Amino acid sequence: MVWSYLSIDSLGRLYGTTAEGGDLKGCDAPYGCGVVFQLAPEANGKWREKVLHASHLPKHNNLEALAVDGSGNVYVTSAQGGTDDDGAVFELTATTHGDWNVTSLHSFNDKDGNDPNDLFFGSDGNLYGTTGAGGAYDSGTLFELTP
């Protein structure tokens, strides 16, 4: 697996993405579409791993950047997938049962960017990021999303 990005929350839990792994059958066989994981520190000094989301086609493939908000919601970019296969941004929110719901926030369409590869929160609480391609000159874009 390739680890792409890491983020940390206020409780010291690490969150990360992999560009591969997860659904090995329907996604870039034999490599997979990627996973979002959490590493939580335990009292004995060890870390507990939990897979929050295993990506699958056609929605999200090749996971990249992520950001965690103050409520523990995780926002993730996928370099491929979305409506036009130009990448997407999605949100993971924890349920009371320990599962995670996936909500698509934006699908890129090449005009507004392609291959989102960065994601962060601004001081206004909005999500900002960059794409590696697409836009007016196919050189990438800077985007803003209101969660």
Protein Blocks (a to p, Z undefined) as FASTA:
>chain_A
ZZfbdcddfkopacdddfeghjfklgopakbnbdcddddddfkopacdddfbdcddfkbg
ciabddddfkopacdddfbgcjkonapaddddddfkopacdddfbdcehjnoghiabdcd
dfkopacdddfeecjkonopaddddZZ
